[in-house]
Amino acid sequence: MHSTGGGRSTPQGIMAEPPAHEVTQLLQAWGGGDERALERLVPLVYAELHRLARRYMARERTGHTLQTTALVNEAYLRLVDLRQVNWQNRAQFVGVCAQLMRRILVDSARSRRSEKRGGEAKKLSLEEAPAVSRERAADLVALDDALNALAVLDARRSRVVELRFFGGLSVEETAEVLKVSPETVMHDWKLAKAWLQREMNRDS
């Protein structure tokens, strides 16, 4: 899948980060039924998705070009089904993208674990399958389970980990999405990591 239209590219061919106000305006217009807005939004959406995916994949081993593209394509396919979301701003959009990436990565990880155990795995699309290595599958599933448990106790701290780990957001970006201070994000991030580590160690 390739974007078309007036996207801005770097010399390496990677989409540059779009202005926040431009993404916000086009999201709102698209949600209001303006089909022409979608044509202009597609390359900007790809820019945001690539930015988030590159940050996530940067923590993984090298050679992730195919996997990053697969993650972006799968996230885009799921994103277009969310047209009826009442888009408010770019921060909300980035938060939704982080949630989508979490679901894609964890779904893929659960399927790979099922395949390894010889169970009946759900069918993976060609785009989705390379997104998670077998070695990472168990870790991602355990983290997802722990995050779900943390969400029951403290939903915001669970969201901080989701945005920072799966979305690759900075402290400042996470603060913007959650409408809290960067200091609050850092405090939540520190406590959540410690809690999740204890939870995952106990389960293992």
NORHU-V426758 format. One record per backbone hydrogen bond with DSSP energy under -1.0 kcal/mol. CO is the residue of the C=O (numbers start at 1). NH is the residue of the N-H. If there is no record, write none. Layout:
BEGIN
((CO/NH) (CO/NH))
END
This chain:
BEGIN
((5/7) (8/16) (10/13) (14/10) (19/23) (20/24) (21/25) (22/26) (23/27) (24/28) (25/29) (26/30) (27/31) (28/32) (29/34) (30/33) (33/35) (35/39) (36/40) (37/41) (38/42) (41/45) (42/46) (43/47) (44/48) (45/49) (46/50) (47/51) (48/52) (49/53) (50/54) (51/55) (52/56) (53/57) (54/58) (56/59) (57/60) (64/68) (65/69) (66/70) (67/71) (68/72) (69/73) (70/74) (71/75) (72/76) (73/77) (74/78) (75/79) (76/80) (79/82) (82/85) (85/87) (89/93) (90/94) (91/95) (92/96) (93/97) (94/98) (95/99) (96/100) (97/101) (98/102) (99/103) (100/104) (101/105) (102/106) (103/107) (104/108) (105/109) (106/110) (107/111) (108/112) (109/113) (110/114) (111/115) (112/116) (113/117) (114/119) (125/129) (128/131) (136/140) (137/141) (138/142) (139/143) (140/144) (141/145) (142/146) (143/147) (144/148) (145/149) (146/150) (147/151) (150/154) (154/158) (155/159) (156/160) (157/161) (158/162) (159/163) (160/164) (161/165) (162/166) (162/167) (163/169) (170/174) (171/175) (172/176) (173/177) (174/178) (175/179) (175/180) (181/185) (182/186) (183/187) (184/188) (185/189) (186/190) (187/191) (188/192) (189/193) (190/194) (191/195) (192/196) (193/197) (194/198) (195/199) (196/200) (197/201) (198/202) (199/203) (200/204))
END
